[in-house]
Amino acid sequence: MDPGATAGGGGKSVPLRSTPMKTRKKRKAPQQRTYSIYIIELSRACTKQPCALAPLYVGQTAHTAEHRFAQHKAGGILAAPKVHKFGIKLRLDLMKGIGPASTRSEAEAIEKAVATALEKRGHRVFWG
């Protein structure tokens, strides 16, 4: 049958399809996910060890640091208990220069390196 054919003879022009053809949705190119490292200052009450510098929590996320901090403070399954209970604020000053990572494994390696560096500076650090 030719593509311009119509149903029902007799000169009436009735299309073969009564409903329009569905068009395929264009797929968006997958976005490159980036991970960032965040640092949260904790209350000194989170540890029994005396500390001259504020204790810190280091983590990595695919969200913004602000969003991740809000998740910790809200509690629930996504929150680290120490941050939920003792988290004070994001330490943006310590996060400067820690670039985004393109893979989760790269972010985890950076997270560990940052935690180690902060421990060497004298902070009590929790991470992971």
Backbone atoms as SQL, in Angstrom:
CREATE TABLE atoms (id INTEGER PRIMARY KEY, chain TEXT, resi INTEGER, resn TEXT, atom TEXT, x REAL, y REAL, z REAL);
INSERT INTO atoms VALUES
  (1, 'A', 1, 'MET', 'N', 0.852, -1.169, 0.000),
  (2, 'A', 1, 'MET', 'CA', 0.000, 0.000, 0.000),
  (3, 'A', 1, 'MET', 'C', 0.896, 1.230, 0.000),
  (4, 'A', 2, 'ASP', 'N', 0.524, 2.259, -0.774),
  (5, 'A', 2, 'ASP', 'CA', 1.404, 3.424, -0.823),
  (6, 'A', 2, 'ASP', 'C', 1.163, 4.339, 0.365),
  (7, 'A', 3, 'PRO', 'N', 2.211, 5.111, 0.793),
  (8, 'A', 3, 'PRO', 'CA', 2.138, 5.887, 2.024),
  (9, 'A', 3, 'PRO', 'C', 1.026, 6.920, 2.030),
  (10, 'A', 4, 'GLY', 'N', 0.585, 7.392, 0.900),
  (11, 'A', 4, 'GLY', 'CA', -0.457, 8.412, 0.878),
  (12, 'A', 4, 'GLY', 'C', -1.844, 7.819, 0.777),
  (13, 'A', 5, 'ALA', 'N', -1.983, 6.510, 0.905),
  (14, 'A', 5, 'ALA', 'CA', -3.274, 5.841, 0.737),
  (15, 'A', 5, 'ALA', 'C', -4.254, 6.235, 1.818),
  (16, 'A', 6, 'THR', 'N', -5.508, 6.166, 1.481),
  (17, 'A', 6, 'THR', 'CA', -6.569, 6.479, 2.440),
  (18, 'A', 6, 'THR', 'C', -7.486, 5.278, 2.553),
  (19, 'A', 7, 'ALA', 'N', -8.184, 5.217, 3.669),
  (20, 'A', 7, 'ALA', 'CA', -9.107, 4.107, 3.896),
  (21, 'A', 7, 'ALA', 'C', -10.454, 4.444, 3.275),
  (22, 'A', 8, 'GLY', 'N', -11.207, 3.440, 2.974),
  (23, 'A', 8, 'GLY', 'CA', -12.568, 3.611, 2.476),
  (24, 'A', 8, 'GLY', 'C', -12.560, 4.189, 1.074),
  (25, 'A', 9, 'GLY', 'N', -13.027, 3.610, 0.131),
  (26, 'A', 9, 'GLY', 'CA', -12.997, 4.107, -1.241),
  (27, 'A', 9, 'GLY', 'C', -13.951, 5.263, -1.404),
  (28, 'A', 10, 'GLY', 'N', -14.511, 5.404, -2.498),
  (29, 'A', 10, 'GLY', 'CA', -15.561, 6.356, -2.767),
  (30, 'A', 10, 'GLY', 'C', -15.142, 7.804, -2.712),
  (31, 'A', 11, 'GLY', 'N', -13.890, 8.089, -2.818),
  (32, 'A', 11, 'GLY', 'CA', -13.469, 9.474, -2.912),
  (33, 'A', 11, 'GLY', 'C', -13.285, 10.187, -1.599),
  (34, 'A', 12, 'LYS', 'N', -13.706, 9.560, -0.485),
  (35, 'A', 12, 'LYS', 'CA', -13.495, 10.222, 0.810),
  (36, 'A', 12, 'LYS', 'C', -12.022, 10.130, 1.173),
  (37, 'A', 13, 'SER', 'N', -11.512, 11.180, 1.772),
  (38, 'A', 13, 'SER', 'CA', -10.108, 11.200, 2.177),
  (39, 'A', 13, 'SER', 'C', -10.032, 11.000, 3.687),
  (40, 'A', 14, 'VAL', 'N', -9.871, 9.761, 4.097),
  (41, 'A', 14, 'VAL', 'CA', -9.774, 9.426, 5.518),
  (42, 'A', 14, 'VAL', 'C', -8.403, 8.812, 5.750),
  (43, 'A', 15, 'PRO', 'N', -7.603, 9.408, 6.651),
  (44, 'A', 15, 'PRO', 'CA', -6.275, 8.841, 6.884),
  (45, 'A', 15, 'PRO', 'C', -6.363, 7.458, 7.502),
  (46, 'A', 16, 'LEU', 'N', -5.347, 6.617, 7.242),
  (47, 'A', 16, 'LEU', 'CA', -5.317, 5.278, 7.809),
  (48, 'A', 16, 'LEU', 'C', -5.164, 5.318, 9.329),
  (49, 'A', 17, 'ARG', 'N', -4.430, 6.290, 9.858),
  (50, 'A', 17, 'ARG', 'CA', -4.230, 6.422, 11.313),
  (51, 'A', 17, 'ARG', 'C', -5.178, 7.451, 11.859),
  (52, 'A', 18, 'SER', 'N', -5.870, 7.089, 12.923),
  (53, 'A', 18, 'SER', 'CA', -6.756, 8.068, 13.541),
  (54, 'A', 18, 'SER', 'C', -6.041, 8.833, 14.658),
  (55, 'A', 19, 'THR', 'N', -4.932, 8.278, 15.149),
  (56, 'A', 19, 'THR', 'CA', -4.160, 8.975, 16.185),
  (57, 'A', 19, 'THR', 'C', -2.809, 9.352, 15.598),
  (58, 'A', 20, 'PRO', 'N', -2.274, 10.462, 16.025),
  (59, 'A', 20, 'PRO', 'CA', -0.969, 10.851, 15.483),
  (60, 'A', 20, 'PRO', 'C', 0.120, 9.875, 15.927),
  (61, 'A', 21, 'MET', 'N', 1.154, 9.774, 15.114),
  (62, 'A', 21, 'MET', 'CA', 2.264, 8.891, 15.451),
  (63, 'A', 21, 'MET', 'C', 3.019, 9.441, 16.644),
  (64, 'A', 22, 'LYS', 'N', 3.431, 8.552, 17.498),
  (65, 'A', 22, 'LYS', 'CA', 4.238, 8.977, 18.640),
  (66, 'A', 22, 'LYS', 'C', 5.645, 9.263, 18.144),
  (67, 'A', 23, 'THR', 'N', 6.179, 10.349, 18.626),
  (68, 'A', 23, 'THR', 'CA', 7.560, 10.657, 18.261),
  (69, 'A', 23, 'THR', 'C', 8.456, 10.257, 19.413),
  (70, 'A', 24, 'ARG', 'N', 9.642, 9.834, 19.067),
  (71, 'A', 24, 'ARG', 'CA', 10.593, 9.440, 20.106),
  (72, 'A', 24, 'ARG', 'C', 11.131, 10.676, 20.802),
  (73, 'A', 25, 'LYS', 'N', 11.238, 10.562, 22.103),
  (74, 'A', 25, 'LYS', 'CA', 11.847, 11.648, 22.851),
  (75, 'A', 25, 'LYS', 'C', 13.343, 11.602, 22.620),
  (76, 'A', 26, 'LYS', 'N', 13.902, 12.759, 22.442),
  (77, 'A', 26, 'LYS', 'CA', 15.345, 12.814, 22.269),
  (78, 'A', 26, 'LYS', 'C', 15.999, 12.553, 23.610),
  (79, 'A', 27, 'ARG', 'N', 16.967, 11.668, 23.598),
  (80, 'A', 27, 'ARG', 'CA', 17.703, 11.380, 24.832),
  (81, 'A', 27, 'ARG', 'C', 18.730, 12.464, 25.069),
  (82, 'A', 28, 'LYS', 'N', 18.758, 12.907, 26.300),
  (83, 'A', 28, 'LYS', 'CA', 19.783, 13.869, 26.670),
  (84, 'A', 28, 'LYS', 'C', 21.095, 13.121, 26.833),
  (85, 'A', 29, 'ALA', 'N', 22.146, 13.764, 26.452),
  (86, 'A', 29, 'ALA', 'CA', 23.461, 13.161, 26.663),
  (87, 'A', 29, 'ALA', 'C', 23.673, 13.035, 28.162),
  (88, 'A', 30, 'PRO', 'N', 24.195, 11.908, 28.627),
  (89, 'A', 30, 'PRO', 'CA', 24.391, 11.751, 30.068),
  (90, 'A', 30, 'PRO', 'C', 25.310, 12.841, 30.599),
  (91, 'A', 31, 'GLN', 'N', 24.858, 13.455, 31.693),
  (92, 'A', 31, 'GLN', 'CA', 25.657, 14.510, 32.291),
  (93, 'A', 31, 'GLN', 'C', 26.842, 13.896, 33.008),
  (94, 'A', 32, 'GLN', 'N', 27.950, 14.575, 32.912),
  (95, 'A', 32, 'GLN', 'CA', 29.139, 14.126, 33.618),
  (96, 'A', 32, 'GLN', 'C', 28.954, 14.504, 35.082),
  (97, 'A', 33, 'ARG', 'N', 28.892, 13.530, 35.941),
  (98, 'A', 33, 'ARG', 'CA', 28.726, 13.777, 37.364),
  (99, 'A', 33, 'ARG', 'C', 30.063, 14.213, 37.943),
  (100, 'A', 34, 'THR', 'N', 30.015, 15.217, 38.786),
  (101, 'A', 34, 'THR', 'CA', 31.232, 15.632, 39.476),
  (102, 'A', 34, 'THR', 'C', 31.006, 15.498, 40.971),
  (103, 'A', 35, 'TYR', 'N', 32.055, 15.213, 41.662),
  (104, 'A', 35, 'TYR', 'CA', 32.006, 15.020, 43.103),
  (105, 'A', 35, 'TYR', 'C', 32.836, 16.118, 43.761),
  (106, 'A', 36, 'SER', 'N', 32.368, 16.571, 44.906),
  (107, 'A', 36, 'SER', 'CA', 33.130, 17.570, 45.635),
  (108, 'A', 36, 'SER', 'C', 33.400, 17.067, 47.046),
  (109, 'A', 37, 'ILE', 'N', 34.440, 17.622, 47.626),
  (110, 'A', 37, 'ILE', 'CA', 34.827, 17.281, 48.984),
  (111, 'A', 37, 'ILE', 'C', 34.331, 18.396, 49.880),
  (112, 'A', 38, 'TYR', 'N', 33.761, 18.041, 51.016),
  (113, 'A', 38, 'TYR', 'CA', 33.281, 19.063, 51.951),
  (114, 'A', 38, 'TYR', 'C', 33.862, 18.800, 53.331),
  (115, 'A', 39, 'ILE', 'N', 33.957, 19.871, 54.118),
  (116, 'A', 39, 'ILE', 'CA', 34.511, 19.787, 55.467),
  (117, 'A', 39, 'ILE', 'C', 33.539, 20.486, 56.410),
  (118, 'A', 40, 'ILE', 'N', 33.166, 19.781, 57.470),
  (119, 'A', 40, 'ILE', 'CA', 32.224, 20.313, 58.450),
  (120, 'A', 40, 'ILE', 'C', 32.912, 20.406, 59.806),
  (121, 'A', 41, 'GLU', 'N', 32.756, 21.561, 60.423),
  (122, 'A', 41, 'GLU', 'CA', 33.284, 21.728, 61.778),
  (123, 'A', 41, 'GLU', 'C', 32.310, 21.087, 62.758),
  (124, 'A', 42, 'LEU', 'N', 32.857, 20.340, 63.704),
  (125, 'A', 42, 'LEU', 'CA', 32.052, 19.675, 64.725),
  (126, 'A', 42, 'LEU', 'C', 32.276, 20.340, 66.082),
  (127, 'A', 43, 'SER', 'N', 31.316, 20.171, 66.952),
  (128, 'A', 43, 'SER', 'CA', 31.459, 20.655, 68.319),
  (129, 'A', 43, 'SER', 'C', 32.539, 19.839, 69.028),
  (130, 'A', 44, 'ARG', 'N', 33.240, 20.479, 69.939),
  (131, 'A', 44, 'ARG', 'CA', 34.275, 19.772, 70.698),
  (132, 'A', 44, 'ARG', 'C', 33.666, 18.680, 71.584),
  (133, 'A', 45, 'ALA', 'N', 32.379, 18.745, 71.813),
  (134, 'A', 45, 'ALA', 'CA', 31.693, 17.737, 72.621),
  (135, 'A', 45, 'ALA', 'C', 31.627, 16.377, 71.919),
  (136, 'A', 46, 'CYS', 'N', 31.996, 16.316, 70.657),
  (137, 'A', 46, 'CYS', 'CA', 31.901, 15.053, 69.907),
  (138, 'A', 46, 'CYS', 'C', 33.023, 14.087, 70.277),
  (139, 'A', 47, 'THR', 'N', 34.028, 14.556, 70.986),
  (140, 'A', 47, 'THR', 'CA', 35.138, 13.683, 71.345),
  (141, 'A', 47, 'THR', 'C', 35.546, 13.924, 72.803),
  (142, 'A', 48, 'LYS', 'N', 36.012, 12.885, 73.445),
  (143, 'A', 48, 'LYS', 'CA', 36.456, 13.011, 74.834),
  (144, 'A', 48, 'LYS', 'C', 37.901, 13.479, 74.899),
  (145, 'A', 49, 'GLN', 'N', 38.614, 13.366, 73.780),
  (146, 'A', 49, 'GLN', 'CA', 40.003, 13.808, 73.733),
  (147, 'A', 49, 'GLN', 'C', 40.041, 15.335, 73.661),
  (148, 'A', 50, 'PRO', 'N', 40.881, 15.961, 74.483),
  (149, 'A', 50, 'PRO', 'CA', 40.996, 17.417, 74.367),
  (150, 'A', 50, 'PRO', 'C', 41.644, 17.766, 73.024),
  (151, 'A', 51, 'CYS', 'N', 41.182, 18.843, 72.425),
  (152, 'A', 51, 'CYS', 'CA', 41.755, 19.232, 71.139),
  (153, 'A', 51, 'CYS', 'C', 41.872, 20.753, 71.073),
  (154, 'A', 52, 'ALA', 'N', 43.031, 21.213, 70.604),
  (155, 'A', 52, 'ALA', 'CA', 43.280, 22.648, 70.477),
  (156, 'A', 52, 'ALA', 'C', 42.520, 23.213, 69.281),
  (157, 'A', 53, 'LEU', 'N', 42.434, 22.443, 68.220),
  (158, 'A', 53, 'LEU', 'CA', 41.714, 22.872, 67.018),
  (159, 'A', 53, 'LEU', 'C', 40.371, 22.143, 66.946),
  (160, 'A', 54, 'ALA', 'N', 39.422, 22.772, 66.289),
  (161, 'A', 54, 'ALA', 'CA', 38.077, 22.193, 66.189),
  (162, 'A', 54, 'ALA', 'C', 38.111, 20.844, 65.478),
  (163, 'A', 55, 'PRO', 'N', 37.351, 19.872, 65.972),
  (164, 'A', 55, 'PRO', 'CA', 37.236, 18.601, 65.250),
  (165, 'A', 55, 'PRO', 'C', 36.482, 18.819, 63.939),
  (166, 'A', 56, 'LEU', 'N', 36.803, 18.003, 62.954),
  (167, 'A', 56, 'LEU', 'CA', 36.224, 18.166, 61.619),
  (168, 'A', 56, 'LEU', 'C', 35.702, 16.843, 61.084),
  (169, 'A', 57, 'TYR', 'N', 34.750, 16.944, 60.173),
  (170, 'A', 57, 'TYR', 'CA', 34.255, 15.795, 59.428),
  (171, 'A', 57, 'TYR', 'C', 34.526, 16.082, 57.960),
  (172, 'A', 58, 'VAL', 'N', 35.130, 15.130, 57.251),
  (173, 'A', 58, 'VAL', 'CA', 35.420, 15.269, 55.822),
  (174, 'A', 58, 'VAL', 'C', 34.586, 14.247, 55.061),
  (175, 'A', 59, 'GLY', 'N', 33.933, 14.700, 54.019),
  (176, 'A', 59, 'GLY', 'CA', 33.123, 13.794, 53.198),
  (177, 'A', 59, 'GLY', 'C', 33.198, 14.176, 51.737),
  (178, 'A', 60, 'GLN', 'N', 32.588, 13.353, 50.896),
  (179, 'A', 60, 'GLN', 'CA', 32.516, 13.645, 49.465),
  (180, 'A', 60, 'GLN', 'C', 31.081, 13.440, 49.013),
  (181, 'A', 61, 'THR', 'N', 30.655, 14.225, 48.025),
  (182, 'A', 61, 'THR', 'CA', 29.275, 14.169, 47.577),
  (183, 'A', 61, 'THR', 'C', 29.155, 14.543, 46.104),
  (184, 'A', 62, 'ALA', 'N', 28.079, 14.091, 45.485),
  (185, 'A', 62, 'ALA', 'CA', 27.756, 14.497, 44.118),
  (186, 'A', 62, 'ALA', 'C', 26.841, 15.719, 44.144),
  (187, 'A', 63, 'HIS', 'N', 26.394, 16.117, 45.336),
  (188, 'A', 63, 'HIS', 'CA', 25.553, 17.303, 45.511),
  (189, 'A', 63, 'HIS', 'C', 26.430, 18.484, 45.896),
  (190, 'A', 64, 'THR', 'N', 25.800, 19.612, 46.177),
  (191, 'A', 64, 'THR', 'CA', 26.565, 20.742, 46.699),
  (192, 'A', 64, 'THR', 'C', 26.898, 20.456, 48.153),
  (193, 'A', 65, 'ALA', 'N', 27.933, 21.099, 48.649),
  (194, 'A', 65, 'ALA', 'CA', 28.313, 20.921, 50.051),
  (195, 'A', 65, 'ALA', 'C', 27.181, 21.384, 50.975),
  (196, 'A', 66, 'GLU', 'N', 26.513, 22.469, 50.605),
  (197, 'A', 66, 'GLU', 'CA', 25.408, 22.991, 51.412),
  (198, 'A', 66, 'GLU', 'C', 24.256, 21.990, 51.491),
  (199, 'A', 67, 'HIS', 'N', 23.944, 21.369, 50.371),
  (200, 'A', 67, 'HIS', 'CA', 22.865, 20.378, 50.338),
  (201, 'A', 67, 'HIS', 'C', 23.224, 19.166, 51.202),
  (202, 'A', 68, 'ARG', 'N', 24.470, 18.722, 51.096),
  (203, 'A', 68, 'ARG', 'CA', 24.903, 17.556, 51.877),
  (204, 'A', 68, 'ARG', 'C', 24.902, 17.854, 53.364),
  (205, 'A', 69, 'PHE', 'N', 25.325, 19.069, 53.747),
  (206, 'A', 69, 'PHE', 'CA', 25.298, 19.457, 55.154),
  (207, 'A', 69, 'PHE', 'C', 23.859, 19.456, 55.671),
  (208, 'A', 70, 'ALA', 'N', 22.937, 19.971, 54.876),
  (209, 'A', 70, 'ALA', 'CA', 21.517, 19.969, 55.265),
  (210, 'A', 70, 'ALA', 'C', 21.003, 18.542, 55.441),
  (211, 'A', 71, 'GLN', 'N', 21.441, 17.614, 54.583),
  (212, 'A', 71, 'GLN', 'CA', 21.037, 16.210, 54.732),
  (213, 'A', 71, 'GLN', 'C', 21.546, 15.635, 56.052),
  (214, 'A', 72, 'HIS', 'N', 22.791, 15.936, 56.402),
  (215, 'A', 72, 'HIS', 'CA', 23.342, 15.463, 57.680),
  (216, 'A', 72, 'HIS', 'C', 22.525, 16.011, 58.852),
  (217, 'A', 73, 'LYS', 'N', 22.249, 17.300, 58.822),
  (218, 'A', 73, 'LYS', 'CA', 21.554, 17.929, 59.942),
  (219, 'A', 73, 'LYS', 'C', 20.103, 17.462, 60.059),
  (220, 'A', 74, 'ALA', 'N', 19.508, 17.065, 58.933),
  (221, 'A', 74, 'ALA', 'CA', 18.117, 16.583, 58.960),
  (222, 'A', 74, 'ALA', 'C', 18.016, 15.207, 59.600),
  (223, 'A', 75, 'GLY', 'N', 19.119, 14.484, 59.636),
  (224, 'A', 75, 'GLY', 'CA', 19.101, 13.143, 60.223),
  (225, 'A', 75, 'GLY', 'C', 18.595, 12.117, 59.225),
  (226, 'A', 76, 'GLY', 'N', 18.368, 10.922, 59.709),
  (227, 'A', 76, 'GLY', 'CA', 17.871, 9.858, 58.843),
  (228, 'A', 76, 'GLY', 'C', 18.992, 9.009, 58.277),
  (229, 'A', 77, 'ILE', 'N', 18.653, 8.223, 57.286),
  (230, 'A', 77, 'ILE', 'CA', 19.574, 7.228, 56.742),
  (231, 'A', 77, 'ILE', 'C', 20.784, 7.854, 56.044),
  (232, 'A', 78, 'LEU', 'N', 20.645, 9.064, 55.512),
  (233, 'A', 78, 'LEU', 'CA', 21.740, 9.694, 54.774),
  (234, 'A', 78, 'LEU', 'C', 22.697, 10.476, 55.674),
  (235, 'A', 79, 'ALA', 'N', 22.398, 10.561, 56.945),
  (236, 'A', 79, 'ALA', 'CA', 23.188, 11.398, 57.845),
  (237, 'A', 79, 'ALA', 'C', 24.236, 10.596, 58.610),
  (238, 'A', 80, 'ALA', 'N', 25.427, 11.177, 58.717),
  (239, 'A', 80, 'ALA', 'CA', 26.438, 10.609, 59.608),
  (240, 'A', 80, 'ALA', 'C', 26.037, 11.036, 61.026),
  (241, 'A', 81, 'PRO', 'N', 25.927, 10.096, 61.954),
  (242, 'A', 81, 'PRO', 'CA', 25.439, 10.437, 63.297),
  (243, 'A', 81, 'PRO', 'C', 26.230, 11.561, 63.974),
  (244, 'A', 82, 'LYS', 'N', 27.551, 11.563, 63.833),
  (245, 'A', 82, 'LYS', 'CA', 28.355, 12.606, 64.462),
  (246, 'A', 82, 'LYS', 'C', 28.027, 13.982, 63.908),
  (247, 'A', 83, 'VAL', 'N', 27.849, 14.069, 62.612),
  (248, 'A', 83, 'VAL', 'CA', 27.537, 15.358, 61.991),
  (249, 'A', 83, 'VAL', 'C', 26.118, 15.779, 62.348),
  (250, 'A', 84, 'HIS', 'N', 25.196, 14.843, 62.370),
  (251, 'A', 84, 'HIS', 'CA', 23.819, 15.159, 62.728),
  (252, 'A', 84, 'HIS', 'C', 23.760, 15.769, 64.125),
  (253, 'A', 85, 'LYS', 'N', 24.478, 15.164, 65.045),
  (254, 'A', 85, 'LYS', 'CA', 24.415, 15.593, 66.439),
  (255, 'A', 85, 'LYS', 'C', 25.342, 16.775, 66.749),
  (256, 'A', 86, 'PHE', 'N', 26.546, 16.785, 66.150),
  (257, 'A', 86, 'PHE', 'CA', 27.556, 17.764, 66.539),
  (258, 'A', 86, 'PHE', 'C', 27.978, 18.732, 65.438),
  (259, 'A', 87, 'GLY', 'N', 27.416, 18.618, 64.249),
  (260, 'A', 87, 'GLY', 'CA', 27.811, 19.496, 63.144),
  (261, 'A', 87, 'GLY', 'C', 27.456, 20.946, 63.413),
  (262, 'A', 88, 'ILE', 'N', 28.435, 21.840, 63.221),
  (263, 'A', 88, 'ILE', 'CA', 28.213, 23.265, 63.479),
  (264, 'A', 88, 'ILE', 'C', 28.062, 24.029, 62.166),
  (265, 'A', 89, 'LYS', 'N', 29.064, 23.918, 61.288),
  (266, 'A', 89, 'LYS', 'CA', 29.027, 24.681, 60.045),
  (267, 'A', 89, 'LYS', 'C', 29.984, 24.079, 59.031),
  (268, 'A', 90, 'LEU', 'N', 29.757, 24.451, 57.772),
  (269, 'A', 90, 'LEU', 'CA', 30.697, 24.095, 56.712),
  (270, 'A', 90, 'LEU', 'C', 31.935, 24.960, 56.863),
  (271, 'A', 91, 'ARG', 'N', 33.093, 24.388, 56.649),
  (272, 'A', 91, 'ARG', 'CA', 34.344, 25.147, 56.697),
  (273, 'A', 91, 'ARG', 'C', 34.777, 25.445, 55.268),
  (274, 'A', 92, 'LEU', 'N', 34.158, 26.446, 54.676),
  (275, 'A', 92, 'LEU', 'CA', 34.453, 26.820, 53.302),
  (276, 'A', 92, 'LEU', 'C', 35.899, 27.263, 53.147),
  (277, 'A', 93, 'ASP', 'N', 36.457, 27.856, 54.214),
  (278, 'A', 93, 'ASP', 'CA', 37.846, 28.309, 54.157),
  (279, 'A', 93, 'ASP', 'C', 38.811, 27.140, 53.962),
  (280, 'A', 94, 'LEU', 'N', 38.487, 25.995, 54.518),
  (281, 'A', 94, 'LEU', 'CA', 39.345, 24.819, 54.371),
  (282, 'A', 94, 'LEU', 'C', 39.078, 24.063, 53.067),
  (283, 'A', 95, 'MET', 'N', 37.937, 24.345, 52.439),
  (284, 'A', 95, 'MET', 'CA', 37.558, 23.641, 51.219),
  (285, 'A', 95, 'MET', 'C', 38.126, 24.307, 49.961),
  (286, 'A', 96, 'LYS', 'N', 38.648, 25.525, 50.096),
  (287, 'A', 96, 'LYS', 'CA', 39.183, 26.240, 48.933),
  (288, 'A', 96, 'LYS', 'C', 40.335, 25.457, 48.329),
  (289, 'A', 97, 'GLY', 'N', 40.360, 25.396, 47.024),
  (290, 'A', 97, 'GLY', 'CA', 41.460, 24.741, 46.332),
  (291, 'A', 97, 'GLY', 'C', 41.321, 23.229, 46.212),
  (292, 'A', 98, 'ILE', 'N', 40.300, 22.670, 46.814),
  (293, 'A', 98, 'ILE', 'CA', 40.066, 21.229, 46.673),
  (294, 'A', 98, 'ILE', 'C', 39.080, 21.078, 45.521),
  (295, 'A', 99, 'GLY', 'N', 39.612, 20.769, 44.356),
  (296, 'A', 99, 'GLY', 'CA', 38.819, 20.767, 43.140),
  (297, 'A', 99, 'GLY', 'C', 37.829, 19.631, 43.068),
  (298, 'A', 100, 'PRO', 'N', 36.911, 19.712, 42.124),
  (299, 'A', 100, 'PRO', 'CA', 35.959, 18.611, 41.938),
  (300, 'A', 100, 'PRO', 'C', 36.653, 17.377, 41.367),
  (301, 'A', 101, 'ALA', 'N', 36.089, 16.230, 41.664),
  (302, 'A', 101, 'ALA', 'CA', 36.593, 14.956, 41.143),
  (303, 'A', 101, 'ALA', 'C', 35.601, 14.451, 40.105),
  (304, 'A', 102, 'SER', 'N', 36.100, 13.760, 39.105),
  (305, 'A', 102, 'SER', 'CA', 35.213, 13.288, 38.045),
  (306, 'A', 102, 'SER', 'C', 34.655, 11.892, 38.309),
  (307, 'A', 103, 'THR', 'N', 35.266, 11.150, 39.242),
  (308, 'A', 103, 'THR', 'CA', 34.745, 9.821, 39.577),
  (309, 'A', 103, 'THR', 'C', 34.637, 9.691, 41.091),
  (310, 'A', 104, 'ARG', 'N', 33.801, 8.772, 41.495),
  (311, 'A', 104, 'ARG', 'CA', 33.627, 8.562, 42.927),
  (312, 'A', 104, 'ARG', 'C', 34.913, 8.047, 43.576),
  (313, 'A', 105, 'SER', 'N', 35.606, 7.155, 42.902),
  (314, 'A', 105, 'SER', 'CA', 36.841, 6.618, 43.481),
  (315, 'A', 105, 'SER', 'C', 37.895, 7.717, 43.618),
  (316, 'A', 106, 'GLU', 'N', 37.950, 8.622, 42.664),
  (317, 'A', 106, 'GLU', 'CA', 38.869, 9.759, 42.768),
  (318, 'A', 106, 'GLU', 'C', 38.484, 10.645, 43.954),
  (319, 'A', 107, 'ALA', 'N', 37.179, 10.876, 44.133),
  (320, 'A', 107, 'ALA', 'CA', 36.699, 11.688, 45.250),
  (321, 'A', 107, 'ALA', 'C', 37.034, 11.040, 46.593),
  (322, 'A', 108, 'GLU', 'N', 36.896, 9.720, 46.668),
  (323, 'A', 108, 'GLU', 'CA', 37.220, 9.011, 47.908),
  (324, 'A', 108, 'GLU', 'C', 38.708, 9.112, 48.233),
  (325, 'A', 109, 'ALA', 'N', 39.546, 9.056, 47.207),
  (326, 'A', 109, 'ALA', 'CA', 40.996, 9.194, 47.423),
  (327, 'A', 109, 'ALA', 'C', 41.337, 10.612, 47.908),
  (328, 'A', 110, 'ILE', 'N', 40.693, 11.613, 47.317),
  (329, 'A', 110, 'ILE', 'CA', 40.918, 13.001, 47.746),
  (330, 'A', 110, 'ILE', 'C', 40.426, 13.193, 49.168),
  (331, 'A', 111, 'GLU', 'N', 39.262, 12.619, 49.479),
  (332, 'A', 111, 'GLU', 'CA', 38.683, 12.704, 50.825),
  (333, 'A', 111, 'GLU', 'C', 39.678, 12.176, 51.860),
  (334, 'A', 112, 'LYS', 'N', 40.270, 11.034, 51.579),
  (335, 'A', 112, 'LYS', 'CA', 41.241, 10.429, 52.496),
  (336, 'A', 112, 'LYS', 'C', 42.481, 11.319, 52.631),
  (337, 'A', 113, 'ALA', 'N', 42.967, 11.845, 51.507),
  (338, 'A', 113, 'ALA', 'CA', 44.151, 12.711, 51.534),
  (339, 'A', 113, 'ALA', 'C', 43.887, 13.992, 52.321),
  (340, 'A', 114, 'VAL', 'N', 42.721, 14.575, 52.155),
  (341, 'A', 114, 'VAL', 'CA', 42.364, 15.802, 52.889),
  (342, 'A', 114, 'VAL', 'C', 42.266, 15.501, 54.380),
  (343, 'A', 115, 'ALA', 'N', 41.625, 14.389, 54.732),
  (344, 'A', 115, 'ALA', 'CA', 41.505, 14.010, 56.147),
  (345, 'A', 115, 'ALA', 'C', 42.885, 13.818, 56.770),
  (346, 'A', 116, 'THR', 'N', 43.773, 13.158, 56.070),
  (347, 'A', 116, 'THR', 'CA', 45.129, 12.928, 56.566),
  (348, 'A', 116, 'THR', 'C', 45.875, 14.248, 56.739),
  (349, 'A', 117, 'ALA', 'N', 45.755, 15.145, 55.771),
  (350, 'A', 117, 'ALA', 'CA', 46.425, 16.446, 55.847),
  (351, 'A', 117, 'ALA', 'C', 45.907, 17.270, 57.028),
  (352, 'A', 118, 'LEU', 'N', 44.604, 17.219, 57.262),
  (353, 'A', 118, 'LEU', 'CA', 44.034, 17.977, 58.386),
  (354, 'A', 118, 'LEU', 'C', 44.459, 17.381, 59.724),
  (355, 'A', 119, 'GLU', 'N', 44.594, 16.062, 59.797),
  (356, 'A', 119, 'GLU', 'CA', 45.096, 15.424, 61.018),
  (357, 'A', 119, 'GLU', 'C', 46.528, 15.861, 61.299),
  (358, 'A', 120, 'LYS', 'N', 47.329, 15.965, 60.249),
  (359, 'A', 120, 'LYS', 'CA', 48.718, 16.408, 60.415),
  (360, 'A', 120, 'LYS', 'C', 48.794, 17.848, 60.905),
  (361, 'A', 121, 'ARG', 'N', 47.772, 18.634, 60.584),
  (362, 'A', 121, 'ARG', 'CA', 47.735, 20.027, 61.060),
  (363, 'A', 121, 'ARG', 'C', 47.244, 20.120, 62.498),
  (364, 'A', 122, 'GLY', 'N', 46.795, 19.016, 63.083),
  (365, 'A', 122, 'GLY', 'CA', 46.384, 19.023, 64.473),
  (366, 'A', 122, 'GLY', 'C', 44.903, 18.878, 64.746),
  (367, 'A', 123, 'HIS', 'N', 44.103, 18.708, 63.709),
  (368, 'A', 123, 'HIS', 'CA', 42.657, 18.542, 63.889),
  (369, 'A', 123, 'HIS', 'C', 42.341, 17.082, 64.224),
  (370, 'A', 124, 'ARG', 'N', 41.306, 16.881, 64.978),
  (371, 'A', 124, 'ARG', 'CA', 40.718, 15.540, 65.166),
  (372, 'A', 124, 'ARG', 'C', 39.754, 15.397, 64.010),
  (373, 'A', 125, 'VAL', 'N', 39.971, 14.396, 63.137),
  (374, 'A', 125, 'VAL', 'CA', 39.189, 14.287, 61.902),
  (375, 'A', 125, 'VAL', 'C', 38.412, 12.983, 61.860),
  (376, 'A', 126, 'PHE', 'N', 37.158, 13.103, 61.474),
  (377, 'A', 126, 'PHE', 'CA', 36.300, 11.964, 61.211),
  (378, 'A', 126, 'PHE', 'C', 35.964, 12.019, 59.714),
  (379, 'A', 127, 'TRP', 'N', 35.945, 10.890, 59.070),
  (380, 'A', 127, 'TRP', 'CA', 35.637, 10.903, 57.641),
  (381, 'A', 127, 'TRP', 'C', 35.080, 9.558, 57.217),
  (382, 'A', 128, 'GLY', 'N', 34.557, 9.544, 55.991),
  (383, 'A', 128, 'GLY', 'CA', 34.065, 8.293, 55.437),
  (384, 'A', 128, 'GLY', 'C', 32.646, 8.200, 55.324);
